[in-house]
């Protein structure tokens, strides 16, 4: 078995658990407090990341991109928490927001001039259809 598969499966399981914890947390704490505690959770994980890291040499023009990525990620996380706080079902909101790679593919096509094959565009279309089916609820 390749060395990447077990961490990928572990991430899948952990992120599944996270979806439930996000709903429970947003119901009990609210979006603002939950974001604070999630951030503290990241800080708790920092020693493990530092211990497992290789080189910390970062080009001086690269760190603003990291800070911007973290800021956008935090904003997206907070908005998901707000959605859950305002009554969204975890089984709908979490998978719907997990479709962000579809947005990444489209943005990469538009802003990075990446070429996409017909198969990749079909994947985007099917993912959008899957998201629509996941988000549909009967009245």
N, C-alpha and C positions, 0 to 999 in steps of 0.2 A: 504494500500500500504506500502511495506517495506520502511524503512528509507533510503536505499541506492539507490533506483531507480531514484528519482528526481535529486540528484547530478550526477548520471551516465548519465541521459538524457541531463542535462545541459552541462556536459563535451562533450558529443557527438555533440551537437549543436555548442558549442564554438569552438571545434576543427574543425568543418566544416567551420566555419567562418575564423579560423586561416589559413586554406589551401588557401583561397582566398587572405587573407592579405599577406601571404608569397609570392604569385605570384606577387601581386601588388607591394609589397616592394622590391622584388628582381629586378623587372623591373625598378624601380625608383632609388633605393639606391645602389644596388649591394649586393652581399652576405656578404662581410665583414662588411659594415655599418649596414646591417640589423641584423646581429648577435649581434653587439654592442647594437642596440636599443632593441632587444628582451631581452638581458641580463639586460638592464636598466628596462625593463618591469617586469622582475622577482624581481628585487630589490624593485620596487614600491609595489609589492605584499607582500614583506617580513613582513611589520608590521601586516597585516591581519593574516599571518601564525603564527607569534609569539604570537599574541593576542589569537588565537584559539588553540594554542598548549597546550599540557599537560606538561609533564616533558621533560627537555632537558638533562637529564642524559644520556650520551653516553659513552659506553665502550671505553677505550683508543685505543683499536685495531680496532674499527669499523669505526672511522671517515675517515681513508684513503680509505675505500671502498666507502663511500659517495662521497668523492672528486673524486675518479676514475670514479664512475658512472656519476657524473656531467660532468666530462671532456669528457667522451665517448659520453654522450648525446649531449653536445655542439658541438663536432666534427660531429656527425651525422646530427644535425640541420644545421650546416654550409654547409655540403656537399649537403643536400637537397636544400638549398638556391643557391648554386653554380649550381646545376642542373637546377633549375628554371631560374636562371640568364642567362644560356646558351641556353635557348629556350625550355626547357621541358614544356609541357602543365601541368597545375595544376591538371587537371582531370586525368592525367596519373601518374605523379611523386608522388603526395601526397598520393593517395591510395596505390601505389606500396610500398612506404617506410612505410606506415602504416601496412604492413604485418610483421613488425619486431617481433611480438609474435611468428610467425612460426619459425623464427631463434632461438628465446629464447627456444622454445620447443625442437628443435633439439640439441641445446647446453646443455640444462638441461639433456637430454638423454645421451649425450657424456661425459660431465664433472661432472655431479652430480649424475650419475647412477640412474636417475629417470626412473621408469618403465612406459611404455606407452602401452595402450591397442590398439587393432586393430581399434577401433572406433576413438581413438585419432590420430593414424597414417593416417586414412582416412581423418580426419579433416585437417591434415597438407597437404595431397595431394590435397584436394579440395581447400584449401587456395592458394596453389601454382598455381593451375589451374586458380583460380579466378584472381590472380595477373597477370598471363600471358594474360588472356583475357582482363583485364583492360589496360594493357600496349600495346596491339596490335593496331596499327594504319594503315589505308590503305594508300598506296602511293598516 
